[in-house]
Amino acid sequence: MKILAIISGEYGDRHVRNIIEKGPSNWKIETWRAPSIFPPVIDYPEDYLPKNLPSADLVLSFAEHRGVAELLPDIAQMIGAQAVIAAIDNESWLPRGLARQLRGWLENLGIACATPKPLCSLTESDYMMTRKQRLKYFSPFITEFAEYFGQPQIELKIDPIKKIILSAVTHRDAVCGCAYHVAQGLIGLTVDEAEEKAGLLHHHYPCMASMEKDPDFGGDTLMHASGNLLKDNISAQVKPHKSQGYISPGKRSAQ
């Protein structure tokens, strides 16, 4: 698969480094660093596009400016792309209304589009747009990408007697590499420690999703939403092994 990644800063740089390091060897990845300044309204997109861009099957937009989203239909057509993933890890980079327009523009061109919010909610078939809403997509190129990068899938091997995490295999990493980082930090911990430690490791990686309150997530932040997706994966696996306390009337809790 041929991929064009659009970047404009360290956020995108880190994503591309992780994709190159951990993605399939047969993926060919090119990058384009987008302009950092755009007018409020882009009347002539061609003024902001390079004369030549490499052909690609999939466009990944990790840009940190909303103006890039307005260029994506022209870019996709220019390079013959069949699909676009436009990350939403910050509402100011791709506001919800513009994301909806972008999906419509690309659909009219016959180009698949996913706008995962946050980016690490992407799976092989859908992605989050709000806390309670997931959107489906249909694209073999996006699905192939999401087999390796998107909503974290970490498989834990747990000693049932000692209740210690023996290994943590990352089957799907977050695009930024956070899930792999968290997985390595869980090895050797007890199951009772794992969820809290996963949250700390996620935060300190650091996750680069927005810390601004987002109304699509009930006033929560996208960084917190991202952390919850990862912790949910861990929680489901450690829960059957955790110590269960109970309370008897007039007695202390027992383990």
Protein Blocks (a to p, Z undefined) as FASTA:
>chain_A
ZZddddfbfklmmmmmmmmmmmcfkbccddddddfbdcfbdfblmlmccfbdcddfbdcd
fbfbfklmmmmmmmmmmnopabdcdddfbfklmcfklmmmmmmmmmmnopacdddddfkl
ccfkbccfbfkbccddddfklmmmmmmgccddddddddfklopafbdcdfbdcfkommmm
mmmmmgopafklmmmmmmmmmmmmpacbdfbdcfklnopafklmmmmmmmmmmmmmmmmm
pccddddehiacdZZ
